[in-house]
Amino acid sequence: MNCKEAVEKLYFYLDGEVLTEEERRALEEHLNLCRACCQRYEFEKLLWNLVRQNGQRESVPQTLIMRIENVLARF
Ligand SMILES: [Zn+2]
């Protein structure tokens, strides 16, 4: 699996969409090996949780998103 595929599947993964066992395992394996995608995953997961708490993506404060991006940029 390359990064492009991993990122595409990431959203299904977070969304709880059913990936096949094989796809899920390949994605988790990629996240373990690839630092860029792992960070992406952590970031998206954080956003996802905020969205679910707040209901709408638009209600996530822009300042908070920027803060998360700053944290990730330091890695
Ligand atoms: Zn990757």
N, CA, C, O and the ligand as a Tripos MOL2 file, in Angstrom:
@<TRIPOS>MOLECULE
protein
  301   299    76     0     0
PROTEIN
NO_CHARGES

@<TRIPOS>ATOM
      1 N           0.8450   -1.2030    0.0000 N.3       1 MET1
      2 CA          0.0000    0.0000    0.0000 C.3       1 MET1
      3 C           0.8800    1.2520    0.0000 C.2       1 MET1
      4 O           1.8110    1.3560    0.7990 O.2       1 MET1
      5 N           0.5930    2.1870   -0.8800 N.am      2 ASN2
      6 CA          1.3460    3.4420   -0.8580 C.3       2 ASN2
      7 C           0.5670    4.5050   -0.0700 C.2       2 ASN2
      8 O          -0.5510    4.2700    0.3910 O.2       2 ASN2
      9 N           1.1920    5.6790    0.0690 N.am      3 CYS3
     10 CA          0.6060    6.7270    0.9080 C.3       3 CYS3
     11 C          -0.7480    7.2050    0.3750 C.2       3 CYS3
     12 O          -1.6650    7.4890    1.1450 O.2       3 CYS3
     13 N          -0.8550    7.2880   -0.9360 N.am      4 LYS4
     14 CA         -2.0960    7.7630   -1.5400 C.3       4 LYS4
     15 C          -3.2580    6.8290   -1.1710 C.2       4 LYS4
     16 O          -4.3340    7.2770   -0.7750 O.2       4 LYS4
     17 N          -3.0170    5.5520   -1.3100 N.am      5 GLU5
     18 CA         -4.0440    4.5700   -0.9670 C.3       5 GLU5
     19 C          -4.3720    4.6230    0.5260 C.2       5 GLU5
     20 O          -5.5270    4.5230    0.9400 O.2       5 GLU5
     21 N          -3.3180    4.7830    1.3070 N.am      6 ALA6
     22 CA         -3.5080    4.8060    2.7540 C.3       6 ALA6
     23 C          -4.3900    5.9830    3.1730 C.2       6 ALA6
     24 O          -5.3000    5.8310    3.9880 O.2       6 ALA6
     25 N          -4.1070    7.1520    2.6070 N.am      7 VAL7
     26 CA         -4.8860    8.3440    2.9610 C.3       7 VAL7
     27 C          -6.3370    8.1910    2.5170 C.2       7 VAL7
     28 O          -7.2590    8.5890    3.2300 O.2       7 VAL7
     29 N          -6.5310    7.6150    1.3410 N.am      8 GLU8
     30 CA         -7.8930    7.4000    0.8570 C.3       8 GLU8
     31 C          -8.6790    6.4790    1.7920 C.2       8 GLU8
     32 O          -9.8520    6.7090    2.0860 O.2       8 GLU8
     33 N          -7.9990    5.4420    2.2430 N.am      9 LYS9
     34 CA         -8.6580    4.4660    3.1030 C.3       9 LYS9
     35 C          -8.8310    4.9730    4.5300 C.2       9 LYS9
     36 O          -9.6980    4.5180    5.2760 O.2       9 LYS9
     37 N          -7.9770    5.9290    4.8820 N.am     10 LEU10
     38 CA         -8.0160    6.5080    6.2180 C.3      10 LEU10
     39 C          -9.4050    7.0300    6.5730 C.2      10 LEU10
     40 O          -9.9000    6.8440    7.6840 O.2      10 LEU10
     41 N         -10.0140    7.6890    5.5910 N.am     11 TYR11
     42 CA        -11.3190    8.2990    5.8490 C.3      11 TYR11
     43 C         -12.4050    7.2450    6.0400 C.2      11 TYR11
     44 O         -13.3050    7.3990    6.8660 O.2      11 TYR11
     45 N         -12.3030    6.1850    5.2710 N.am     12 PHE12
     46 CA        -13.2570    5.0920    5.4570 C.3      12 PHE12
     47 C         -13.0590    4.4580    6.8280 C.2      12 PHE12
     48 O         -14.0050    4.1100    7.5350 O.2      12 PHE12
     49 N         -11.7980    4.3290    7.1600 N.am     13 TYR13
     50 CA        -11.4200    3.7260    8.4350 C.3      13 TYR13
     51 C         -12.0010    4.5300    9.6030 C.2      13 TYR13
     52 O         -12.6110    3.9670   10.5130 O.2      13 TYR13
     53 N         -11.8060    5.8410    9.5640 N.am     14 LEU14
     54 CA        -12.3100    6.7170   10.6220 C.3      14 LEU14
     55 C         -13.8300    6.7690   10.6210 C.2      14 LEU14
     56 O         -14.4720    6.8710   11.6670 O.2      14 LEU14
     57 N         -14.3750    6.6980    9.4390 N.am     15 ASP15
     58 CA        -15.8150    6.8090    9.2630 C.3      15 ASP15
     59 C         -16.5440    5.5500    9.7350 C.2      15 ASP15
     60 O         -17.7700    5.5260    9.8430 O.2      15 ASP15
     61 N         -15.7670    4.5180   10.0100 N.am     16 GLY16
     62 CA        -16.3630    3.2630   10.4280 C.3      16 GLY16
     63 C         -16.9440    2.4770    9.2660 C.2      16 GLY16
     64 O         -17.6640    1.4970    9.4590 O.2      16 GLY16
     65 N         -16.6190    2.9260    8.0390 N.am     17 GLU17
     66 CA        -17.0520    2.1860    6.8550 C.3      17 GLU17
     67 C         -16.3270    0.8490    6.8450 C.2      17 GLU17
     68 O         -15.1720    0.7470    7.2580 O.2      17 GLU17
     69 N         -17.0030   -0.1360    6.3830 N.am     18 VAL18
     70 CA        -16.4130   -1.4640    6.4310 C.3      18 VAL18
     71 C         -15.3370   -1.6290    5.3620 C.2      18 VAL18
     72 O         -15.6040   -1.6080    4.1610 O.2      18 VAL18
     73 N         -14.1330   -1.7920    5.8460 N.am     19 LEU19
     74 CA        -13.0420   -2.1930    4.9710 C.3      19 LEU19
     75 C         -12.9310   -3.7000    5.1300 C.2      19 LEU19
     76 O         -13.3340   -4.2620    6.1490 O.2      19 LEU19
     77 N         -12.3900   -4.3370    4.1280 N.am     20 THR20
     78 CA        -12.1670   -5.7720    4.2980 C.3      20 THR20
     79 C         -11.0670   -5.9610    5.3390 C.2      20 THR20
     80 O         -10.2610   -5.0650    5.5840 O.2      20 THR20
     81 N         -11.0540   -7.1120    5.9250 N.am     21 GLU21
     82 CA        -10.0420   -7.4460    6.9210 C.3      21 GLU21
     83 C          -8.6370   -7.1840    6.3690 C.2      21 GLU21
     84 O          -7.7510   -6.6820    7.0610 O.2      21 GLU21
     85 N          -8.4790   -7.5360    5.1210 N.am     22 GLU22
     86 CA         -7.1840   -7.3800    4.4540 C.3      22 GLU22
     87 C          -6.8040   -5.9050    4.2970 C.2      22 GLU22
     88 O          -5.6600   -5.5170    4.5360 O.2      22 GLU22
     89 N          -7.7870   -5.0870    3.8910 N.am     23 GLU23
     90 CA         -7.5410   -3.6490    3.7210 C.3      23 GLU23
     91 C          -7.1990   -2.9820    5.0480 C.2      23 GLU23
     92 O          -6.3020   -2.1450    5.1440 O.2      23 GLU23
     93 N          -7.9480   -3.3870    6.0600 N.am     24 ARG24
     94 CA         -7.7390   -2.8150    7.3800 C.3      24 ARG24
     95 C          -6.3320   -3.1450    7.8920 C.2      24 ARG24
     96 O          -5.6300   -2.2940    8.4370 O.2      24 ARG24
     97 N          -5.9530   -4.3960    7.6990 N.am     25 ARG25
     98 CA         -4.6400   -4.8280    8.1660 C.3      25 ARG25
     99 C          -3.5290   -4.1110    7.3890 C.2      25 ARG25
    100 O          -2.5270   -3.6890    7.9650 O.2      25 ARG25
    101 N          -3.7250   -3.9830    6.0790 N.am     26 ALA26
    102 CA         -2.7270   -3.3010    5.2390 C.3      26 ALA26
    103 C          -2.5920   -1.8430    5.6620 C.2      26 ALA26
    104 O          -1.4900   -1.2960    5.6990 O.2      26 ALA26
    105 N          -3.7180   -1.2240    5.9780 N.am     27 LEU27
    106 CA         -3.6990    0.1760    6.4000 C.3      27 LEU27
    107 C          -2.9870    0.3240    7.7420 C.2      27 LEU27
    108 O          -2.1380    1.2010    7.9010 O.2      27 LEU27
    109 N          -3.3270   -0.5240    8.7020 N.am     28 GLU28
    110 CA         -2.7020   -0.4450   10.0180 C.3      28 GLU28
    111 C          -1.2000   -0.6940    9.9130 C.2      28 GLU28
    112 O          -0.4020   -0.0750   10.6180 O.2      28 GLU28
    113 N          -0.8360   -1.6000    9.0330 N.am     29 GLU29
    114 CA          0.5790   -1.8990    8.8070 C.3      29 GLU29
    115 C           1.2860   -0.6710    8.2390 C.2      29 GLU29
    116 O           2.3890   -0.3200    8.6590 O.2      29 GLU29
    117 N           0.6300   -0.0280    7.2760 N.am     30 HIS30
    118 CA          1.2190    1.1670    6.6690 C.3      30 HIS30
    119 C           1.3680    2.2780    7.7080 C.2      30 HIS30
    120 O           2.3850    2.9720    7.7360 O.2      30 HIS30
    121 N           0.3660    2.4450    8.5510 N.am     31 LEU31
    122 CA          0.4190    3.4940    9.5710 C.3      31 LEU31
    123 C           1.5580    3.2440   10.5590 C.2      31 LEU31
    124 O           2.1480    4.1840   11.0910 O.2      31 LEU31
    125 N           1.8530    1.9820   10.7940 N.am     32 ASN32
    126 CA          2.9600    1.6510   11.6920 C.3      32 ASN32
    127 C           4.3140    1.9580   11.0680 C.2      32 ASN32
    128 O           5.2750    2.2870   11.7630 O.2      32 ASN32
    129 N           4.3710    1.8450    9.7580 N.am     33 LEU33
    130 CA          5.6540    2.0000    9.0680 C.3      33 LEU33
    131 C           5.8940    3.4170    8.5750 C.2      33 LEU33
    132 O           7.0360    3.8680    8.4840 O.2      33 LEU33
    133 N           4.8100    4.1160    8.2570 N.am     34 CYS34
    134 CA          4.9440    5.4130    7.6000 C.3      34 CYS34
    135 C           4.6140    6.5420    8.5730 C.2      34 CYS34
    136 O           3.4790    6.6770    9.0300 O.2      34 CYS34
    137 N           5.6120    7.3350    8.8720 N.am     35 ARG35
    138 CA          5.4410    8.3980    9.8490 C.3      35 ARG35
    139 C           4.4830    9.4790    9.3540 C.2      35 ARG35
    140 O           3.6630    9.9940   10.1150 O.2      35 ARG35
    141 N           4.5970    9.8100    8.0880 N.am     36 ALA36
    142 CA          3.7460   10.8650    7.5200 C.3      36 ALA36
    143 C           2.2690   10.4930    7.6380 C.2      36 ALA36
    144 O           1.4500   11.3070    8.0630 O.2      36 ALA36
    145 N           1.9380    9.2690    7.2620 N.am     37 CYS37
    146 CA          0.5440    8.8370    7.3170 C.3      37 CYS37
    147 C           0.0750    8.6530    8.7480 C.2      37 CYS37
    148 O          -1.0950    8.8730    9.0590 O.2      37 CYS37
    149 N           0.9840    8.2520    9.6130 N.am     38 CYS38
    150 CA          0.6320    8.0860   11.0140 C.3      38 CYS38
    151 C           0.2460    9.4370   11.6180 C.2      38 CYS38
    152 O          -0.7290    9.5380   12.3620 O.2      38 CYS38
    153 N           1.0180   10.4670   11.2890 N.am     39 GLN39
    154 CA          0.7060   11.8140   11.7730 C.3      39 GLN39
    155 C          -0.6000   12.3030   11.1900 C.2      39 GLN39
    156 O          -1.4110   12.9300   11.8710 O.2      39 GLN39
    157 N          -0.7860   12.0080    9.9280 N.am     40 ARG40
    158 CA         -2.0280   12.3710    9.2530 C.3      40 ARG40
    159 C          -3.2130   11.7130    9.9530 C.2      40 ARG40
    160 O          -4.2470   12.3350   10.1970 O.2      40 ARG40
    161 N          -3.0270   10.4580   10.2610 N.am     41 TYR41
    162 CA         -4.0720    9.7050   10.9330 C.3      41 TYR41
    163 C          -4.3910   10.3030   12.3040 C.2      41 TYR41
    164 O          -5.5570   10.4830   12.6550 O.2      41 TYR41
    165 N          -3.3410   10.6100   13.0750 N.am     42 GLU42
    166 CA         -3.5560   11.2040   14.4010 C.3      42 GLU42
    167 C          -4.3090   12.5280   14.2880 C.2      42 GLU42
    168 O          -5.1990   12.8210   15.0860 O.2      42 GLU42
    169 N          -3.9390   13.3160   13.2900 N.am     43 PHE43
    170 CA         -4.5750   14.6110   13.0710 C.3      43 PHE43
    171 C          -6.0400   14.4480   12.6890 C.2      43 PHE43
    172 O          -6.9160   15.1110   13.2440 O.2      43 PHE43
    173 N          -6.2930   13.5630   11.7420 N.am     44 GLU44
    174 CA         -7.6650   13.3450   11.2910 C.3      44 GLU44
    175 C          -8.5310   12.7540   12.4030 C.2      44 GLU44
    176 O          -9.7140   13.0700   12.5280 O.2      44 GLU44
    177 N          -7.9170   11.9000   13.1940 N.am     45 LYS45
    178 CA         -8.6590   11.2770   14.2920 C.3      45 LYS45
    179 C          -9.0890   12.3330   15.3060 C.2      45 LYS45
    180 O         -10.2120   12.3210   15.8100 O.2      45 LYS45
    181 N          -8.1530   13.2540   15.5910 N.am     46 LEU46
    182 CA         -8.4250   14.3500   16.5140 C.3      46 LEU46
    183 C          -9.5780   15.2110   15.9970 C.2      46 LEU46
    184 O         -10.5160   15.5280   16.7290 O.2      46 LEU46
    185 N          -9.4860   15.5800   14.7260 N.am     47 LEU47
    186 CA        -10.5330   16.3780   14.0950 C.3      47 LEU47
    187 C         -11.8610   15.6360   14.1050 C.2      47 LEU47
    188 O         -12.9150   16.2010   14.3970 O.2      47 LEU47
    189 N         -11.7740   14.3600   13.7800 N.am     48 TRP48
    190 CA        -12.9650   13.5320   13.7170 C.3      48 TRP48
    191 C         -13.6920   13.5110   15.0490 C.2      48 TRP48
    192 O         -14.9160   13.6220   15.1090 O.2      48 TRP48
    193 N         -12.9140   13.3660   16.1210 N.am     49 ASN49
    194 CA        -13.5120   13.3520   17.4610 C.3      49 ASN49
    195 C         -14.1650   14.6900   17.7960 C.2      49 ASN49
    196 O         -15.2310   14.7410   18.4090 O.2      49 ASN49
    197 N         -13.5030   15.7770   17.3820 N.am     50 LEU50
    198 CA        -14.0640   17.1080   17.6150 C.3      50 LEU50
    199 C         -15.3680   17.2780   16.8490 C.2      50 LEU50
    200 O         -16.3480   17.8130   17.3670 O.2      50 LEU50
    201 N         -15.3570   16.8150   15.6180 N.am     51 VAL51
    202 CA        -16.5460   16.9340   14.7750 C.3      51 VAL51
    203 C         -17.7100   16.1690   15.3980 C.2      51 VAL51
    204 O         -18.8430   16.6480   15.4400 O.2      51 VAL51
    205 N         -17.4020   14.9810   15.8760 N.am     52 ARG52
    206 CA        -18.4600   14.1660   16.4620 C.3      52 ARG52
    207 C         -19.0010   14.7850   17.7440 C.2      52 ARG52
    208 O         -20.1920   14.6910   18.0400 O.2      52 ARG52
    209 N         -18.1040   15.4200   18.5030 N.am     53 GLN53
    210 CA        -18.5450   16.0690   19.7310 C.3      53 GLN53
    211 C         -19.3980   17.2970   19.4420 C.2      53 GLN53
    212 O         -20.3810   17.5720   20.1300 O.2      53 GLN53
    213 N         -18.9990   18.0230   18.4110 N.am     54 ASN54
    214 CA        -19.6480   19.2980   18.1180 C.3      54 ASN54
    215 C         -20.7530   19.2040   17.0760 C.2      54 ASN54
    216 O         -21.5150   20.1500   16.8760 O.2      54 ASN54
    217 N         -20.8290   18.0740   16.4280 N.am     55 GLY55
    218 CA        -21.8780   17.8980   15.4320 C.3      55 GLY55
    219 C         -21.4600   18.2680   14.0320 C.2      55 GLY55
    220 O         -21.5900   17.4630   13.1100 O.2      55 GLY55
    221 N         -20.9580   19.4800   13.8590 N.am     56 GLN56
    222 CA        -20.6290   19.9690   12.5260 C.3      56 GLN56
    223 C         -19.1600   20.3240   12.4190 C.2      56 GLN56
    224 O         -18.5680   20.8680   13.3510 O.2      56 GLN56
    225 N         -18.5780   20.0110   11.2710 N.am     57 ARG57
    226 CA        -17.1760   20.3370   11.0580 C.3      57 ARG57
    227 C         -16.9640   21.8530   11.1260 C.2      57 ARG57
    228 O         -15.9240   22.3220   11.5880 O.2      57 ARG57
    229 N         -17.9500   22.6040   10.6670 N.am     58 GLU58
    230 CA        -17.8200   24.0700   10.6380 C.3      58 GLU58
    231 C         -17.7300   24.6740   12.0290 C.2      58 GLU58
    232 O         -17.2200   25.7780   12.2190 O.2      58 GLU58
    233 N         -18.2470   23.9080   13.0110 N.am     59 SER59
    234 CA        -18.2500   24.4580   14.3590 C.3      59 SER59
    235 C         -16.9250   24.2430   15.0870 C.2      59 SER59
    236 O         -16.7300   24.7400   16.1960 O.2      59 SER59
    237 N         -16.0150   23.4970   14.4540 N.am     60 VAL60
    238 CA        -14.6890   23.3510   15.0580 C.3      60 VAL60
    239 C         -13.9510   24.6690   14.8630 C.2      60 VAL60
    240 O         -13.7590   25.1160   13.7330 O.2      60 VAL60
    241 N         -13.5420   25.2850   15.9560 N.am     61 PRO61
    242 CA        -12.9000   26.5930   15.8130 C.3      61 PRO61
    243 C         -11.6350   26.5250   14.9680 C.2      61 PRO61
    244 O         -10.8090   25.6270   15.1300 O.2      61 PRO61
    245 N         -11.5020   27.4840   14.0680 N.am     62 GLN62
    246 CA        -10.3440   27.5300   13.1780 C.3      62 GLN62
    247 C          -9.0500   27.6290   13.9940 C.2      62 GLN62
    248 O          -8.0190   27.0770   13.6100 O.2      62 GLN62
    249 N          -9.1180   28.3280   15.1040 N.am     63 THR63
    250 CA         -7.9200   28.4940   15.9280 C.3      63 THR63
    251 C          -7.4490   27.1560   16.4870 C.2      63 THR63
    252 O          -6.2520   26.9080   16.6250 O.2      63 THR63
    253 N          -8.4070   26.3120   16.8010 N.am     64 LEU64
    254 CA         -8.0610   25.0000   17.3440 C.3      64 LEU64
    255 C          -7.4000   24.1410   16.2730 C.2      64 LEU64
    256 O          -6.4180   23.4450   16.5320 O.2      64 LEU64
    257 N          -7.9520   24.2030   15.0720 N.am     65 ILE65
    258 CA         -7.3610   23.4500   13.9590 C.3      65 ILE65
    259 C          -5.9340   23.9290   13.7150 C.2      65 ILE65
    260 O          -5.0290   23.1230   13.4960 O.2      65 ILE65
    261 N          -5.7400   25.2360   13.7540 N.am     66 MET66
    262 CA         -4.4030   25.7820   13.5460 C.3      66 MET66
    263 C          -3.4560   25.3280   14.6480 C.2      66 MET66
    264 O          -2.2820   25.0570   14.3940 O.2      66 MET66
    265 N          -3.9660   25.2470   15.8670 N.am     67 ARG67
    266 CA         -3.1280   24.8170   16.9830 C.3      67 ARG67
    267 C          -2.6850   23.3590   16.7950 C.2      67 ARG67
    268 O          -1.5360   23.0000   17.0550 O.2      67 ARG67
    269 N          -3.6180   22.5450   16.3440 N.am     68 ILE68
    270 CA         -3.2830   21.1360   16.1150 C.3      68 ILE68
    271 C          -2.2360   21.0300   15.0030 C.2      68 ILE68
    272 O          -1.2900   20.2470   15.0920 O.2      68 ILE68
    273 N          -2.4260   21.8300   13.9610 N.am     69 GLU69
    274 CA         -1.4740   21.7970   12.8520 C.3      69 GLU69
    275 C          -0.0880   22.2480   13.3010 C.2      69 GLU69
    276 O           0.9250   21.7090   12.8540 O.2      69 GLU69
    277 N          -0.0520   23.2300   14.1770 N.am     70 ASN70
    278 CA          1.2290   23.6820   14.7150 C.3      70 ASN70
    279 C           1.9240   22.5970   15.5170 C.2      70 ASN70
    280 O           3.1390   22.4200   15.4250 O.2      70 ASN70
    281 N           1.1500   21.8810   16.2940 N.am     71 VAL71
    282 CA          1.7070   20.7990   17.0840 C.3      71 VAL71
    283 C           2.3030   19.7350   16.1670 C.2      71 VAL71
    284 O           3.4090   19.2430   16.3880 O.2      71 VAL71
    285 N           1.5410   19.3990   15.1380 N.am     72 LEU72
    286 CA          2.0040   18.3630   14.2030 C.3      72 LEU72
    287 C           3.2410   18.8210   13.4190 C.2      72 LEU72
    288 O           4.1140   18.0170   13.0920 O.2      72 LEU72
    289 N           3.3010   20.1100   13.1280 N.am     73 ALA73
    290 CA          4.4150   20.6370   12.3440 C.3      73 ALA73
    291 C           5.7280   20.5180   13.1010 C.2      73 ALA73
    292 O           6.8030   20.5220   12.5010 O.2      73 ALA73
    293 N           5.6350   20.4110   14.4260 N.am     74 ARG74
    294 CA          6.8420   20.3260   15.2380 C.3      74 ARG74
    295 C           7.4740   18.9390   15.2390 C.2      74 ARG74
    296 O           8.6200   18.7810   15.6620 O.2      74 ARG74
    297 N           6.7530   17.9520   14.7770 N.am     75 PHE75
    298 CA          7.3110   16.5880   14.7730 C.3      75 PHE75
    299 C           8.5170   16.4740   13.8480 C.2      75 PHE75
    300 O           9.1030   15.3980   13.7280 O.2      75 PHE75
    301 ZN          2.3230    6.6880    4.0770 Zn       76 ZN76
@<TRIPOS>BOND
     1     1     2 1
     2     2     3 1
     3     3     4 2
     4     3     5 am
     5     5     6 1
     6     6     7 1
     7     7     8 2
     8     7     9 am
     9     9    10 1
    10    10    11 1
    11    11    12 2
    12    11    13 am
    13    13    14 1
    14    14    15 1
    15    15    16 2
    16    15    17 am
    17    17    18 1
    18    18    19 1
    19    19    20 2
    20    19    21 am
    21    21    22 1
    22    22    23 1
    23    23    24 2
    24    23    25 am
    25    25    26 1
    26    26    27 1
    27    27    28 2
    28    27    29 am
    29    29    30 1
    30    30    31 1
    31    31    32 2
    32    31    33 am
    33    33    34 1
    34    34    35 1
    35    35    36 2
    36    35    37 am
    37    37    38 1
    38    38    39 1
    39    39    40 2
    40    39    41 am
    41    41    42 1
    42    42    43 1
    43    43    44 2
    44    43    45 am
    45    45    46 1
    46    46    47 1
    47    47    48 2
    48    47    49 am
    49    49    50 1
    50    50    51 1
    51    51    52 2
    52    51    53 am
    53    53    54 1
    54    54    55 1
    55    55    56 2
    56    55    57 am
    57    57    58 1
    58    58    59 1
    59    59    60 2
    60    59    61 am
    61    61    62 1
    62    62    63 1
    63    63    64 2
    64    63    65 am
    65    65    66 1
    66    66    67 1
    67    67    68 2
    68    67    69 am
    69    69    70 1
    70    70    71 1
    71    71    72 2
    72    71    73 am
    73    73    74 1
    74    74    75 1
    75    75    76 2
    76    75    77 am
    77    77    78 1
    78    78    79 1
    79    79    80 2
    80    79    81 am
    81    81    82 1
    82    82    83 1
    83    83    84 2
    84    83    85 am
    85    85    86 1
    86    86    87 1
    87    87    88 2
    88    87    89 am
    89    89    90 1
    90    90    91 1
    91    91    92 2
    92    91    93 am
    93    93    94 1
    94    94    95 1
    95    95    96 2
    96    95    97 am
    97    97    98 1
    98    98    99 1
    99    99   100 2
   100    99   101 am
   101   101   102 1
   102   102   103 1
   103   103   104 2
   104   103   105 am
   105   105   106 1
   106   106   107 1
   107   107   108 2
   108   107   109 am
   109   109   110 1
   110   110   111 1
   111   111   112 2
   112   111   113 am
   113   113   114 1
   114   114   115 1
   115   115   116 2
   116   115   117 am
   117   117   118 1
   118   118   119 1
   119   119   120 2
   120   119   121 am
   121   121   122 1
   122   122   123 1
   123   123   124 2
   124   123   125 am
   125   125   126 1
   126   126   127 1
   127   127   128 2
   128   127   129 am
   129   129   130 1
   130   130   131 1
   131   131   132 2
   132   131   133 am
   133   133   134 1
   134   134   135 1
   135   135   136 2
   136   135   137 am
   137   137   138 1
   138   138   139 1
   139   139   140 2
   140   139   141 am
   141   141   142 1
   142   142   143 1
   143   143   144 2
   144   143   145 am
   145   145   146 1
   146   146   147 1
   147   147   148 2
   148   147   149 am
   149   149   150 1
   150   150   151 1
   151   151   152 2
   152   151   153 am
   153   153   154 1
   154   154   155 1
   155   155   156 2
   156   155   157 am
   157   157   158 1
   158   158   159 1
   159   159   160 2
   160   159   161 am
   161   161   162 1
   162   162   163 1
   163   163   164 2
   164   163   165 am
   165   165   166 1
   166   166   167 1
   167   167   168 2
   168   167   169 am
   169   169   170 1
   170   170   171 1
   171   171   172 2
   172   171   173 am
   173   173   174 1
   174   174   175 1
   175   175   176 2
   176   175   177 am
   177   177   178 1
   178   178   179 1
   179   179   180 2
   180   179   181 am
   181   181   182 1
   182   182   183 1
   183   183   184 2
   184   183   185 am
   185   185   186 1
   186   186   187 1
   187   187   188 2
   188   187   189 am
   189   189   190 1
   190   190   191 1
   191   191   192 2
   192   191   193 am
   193   193   194 1
   194   194   195 1
   195   195   196 2
   196   195   197 am
   197   197   198 1
   198   198   199 1
   199   199   200 2
   200   199   201 am
   201   201   202 1
   202   202   203 1
   203   203   204 2
   204   203   205 am
   205   205   206 1
   206   206   207 1
   207   207   208 2
   208   207   209 am
   209   209   210 1
   210   210   211 1
   211   211   212 2
   212   211   213 am
   213   213   214 1
   214   214   215 1
   215   215   216 2
   216   215   217 am
   217   217   218 1
   218   218   219 1
   219   219   220 2
   220   219   221 am
   221   221   222 1
   222   222   223 1
   223   223   224 2
   224   223   225 am
   225   225   226 1
   226   226   227 1
   227   227   228 2
   228   227   229 am
   229   229   230 1
   230   230   231 1
   231   231   232 2
   232   231   233 am
   233   233   234 1
   234   234   235 1
   235   235   236 2
   236   235   237 am
   237   237   238 1
   238   238   239 1
   239   239   240 2
   240   239   241 am
   241   241   242 1
   242   242   243 1
   243   243   244 2
   244   243   245 am
   245   245   246 1
   246   246   247 1
   247   247   248 2
   248   247   249 am
   249   249   250 1
   250   250   251 1
   251   251   252 2
   252   251   253 am
   253   253   254 1
   254   254   255 1
   255   255   256 2
   256   255   257 am
   257   257   258 1
   258   258   259 1
   259   259   260 2
   260   259   261 am
   261   261   262 1
   262   262   263 1
   263   263   264 2
   264   263   265 am
   265   265   266 1
   266   266   267 1
   267   267   268 2
   268   267   269 am
   269   269   270 1
   270   270   271 1
   271   271   272 2
   272   271   273 am
   273   273   274 1
   274   274   275 1
   275   275   276 2
   276   275   277 am
   277   277   278 1
   278   278   279 1
   279   279   280 2
   280   279   281 am
   281   281   282 1
   282   282   283 1
   283   283   284 2
   284   283   285 am
   285   285   286 1
   286   286   287 1
   287   287   288 2
   288   287   289 am
   289   289   290 1
   290   290   291 1
   291   291   292 2
   292   291   293 am
   293   293   294 1
   294   294   295 1
   295   295   296 2
   296   295   297 am
   297   297   298 1
   298   298   299 1
   299   299   300 2
@<TRIPOS>SUBSTRUCTURE
     1 MET1         2 RESIDUE 1 A MET
     2 ASN2         6 RESIDUE 1 A ASN
     3 CYS3        10 RESIDUE 1 A CYS
     4 LYS4        14 RESIDUE 1 A LYS
     5 GLU5        18 RESIDUE 1 A GLU
     6 ALA6        22 RESIDUE 1 A ALA
     7 VAL7        26 RESIDUE 1 A VAL
     8 GLU8        30 RESIDUE 1 A GLU
     9 LYS9        34 RESIDUE 1 A LYS
    10 LEU10       38 RESIDUE 1 A LEU
    11 TYR11       42 RESIDUE 1 A TYR
    12 PHE12       46 RESIDUE 1 A PHE
    13 TYR13       50 RESIDUE 1 A TYR
    14 LEU14       54 RESIDUE 1 A LEU
    15 ASP15       58 RESIDUE 1 A ASP
    16 GLY16       62 RESIDUE 1 A GLY
    17 GLU17       66 RESIDUE 1 A GLU
    18 VAL18       70 RESIDUE 1 A VAL
    19 LEU19       74 RESIDUE 1 A LEU
    20 THR20       78 RESIDUE 1 A THR
    21 GLU21       82 RESIDUE 1 A GLU
    22 GLU22       86 RESIDUE 1 A GLU
    23 GLU23       90 RESIDUE 1 A GLU
    24 ARG24       94 RESIDUE 1 A ARG
    25 ARG25       98 RESIDUE 1 A ARG
    26 ALA26      102 RESIDUE 1 A ALA
    27 LEU27      106 RESIDUE 1 A LEU
    28 GLU28      110 RESIDUE 1 A GLU
    29 GLU29      114 RESIDUE 1 A GLU
    30 HIS30      118 RESIDUE 1 A HIS
    31 LEU31      122 RESIDUE 1 A LEU
    32 ASN32      126 RESIDUE 1 A ASN
    33 LEU33      130 RESIDUE 1 A LEU
    34 CYS34      134 RESIDUE 1 A CYS
    35 ARG35      138 RESIDUE 1 A ARG
    36 ALA36      142 RESIDUE 1 A ALA
    37 CYS37      146 RESIDUE 1 A CYS
    38 CYS38      150 RESIDUE 1 A CYS
    39 GLN39      154 RESIDUE 1 A GLN
    40 ARG40      158 RESIDUE 1 A ARG
    41 TYR41      162 RESIDUE 1 A TYR
    42 GLU42      166 RESIDUE 1 A GLU
    43 PHE43      170 RESIDUE 1 A PHE
    44 GLU44      174 RESIDUE 1 A GLU
    45 LYS45      178 RESIDUE 1 A LYS
    46 LEU46      182 RESIDUE 1 A LEU
    47 LEU47      186 RESIDUE 1 A LEU
    48 TRP48      190 RESIDUE 1 A TRP
    49 ASN49      194 RESIDUE 1 A ASN
    50 LEU50      198 RESIDUE 1 A LEU
    51 VAL51      202 RESIDUE 1 A VAL
    52 ARG52      206 RESIDUE 1 A ARG
    53 GLN53      210 RESIDUE 1 A GLN
    54 ASN54      214 RESIDUE 1 A ASN
    55 GLY55      218 RESIDUE 1 A GLY
    56 GLN56      222 RESIDUE 1 A GLN
    57 ARG57      226 RESIDUE 1 A ARG
    58 GLU58      230 RESIDUE 1 A GLU
    59 SER59      234 RESIDUE 1 A SER
    60 VAL60      238 RESIDUE 1 A VAL
    61 PRO61      242 RESIDUE 1 A PRO
    62 GLN62      246 RESIDUE 1 A GLN
    63 THR63      250 RESIDUE 1 A THR
    64 LEU64      254 RESIDUE 1 A LEU
    65 ILE65      258 RESIDUE 1 A ILE
    66 MET66      262 RESIDUE 1 A MET
    67 ARG67      266 RESIDUE 1 A ARG
    68 ILE68      270 RESIDUE 1 A ILE
    69 GLU69      274 RESIDUE 1 A GLU
    70 ASN70      278 RESIDUE 1 A ASN
    71 VAL71      282 RESIDUE 1 A VAL
    72 LEU72      286 RESIDUE 1 A LEU
    73 ALA73      290 RESIDUE 1 A ALA
    74 ARG74      294 RESIDUE 1 A ARG
    75 PHE75      298 RESIDUE 1 A PHE
    76 ZN76       301 GROUP 0 **** ****
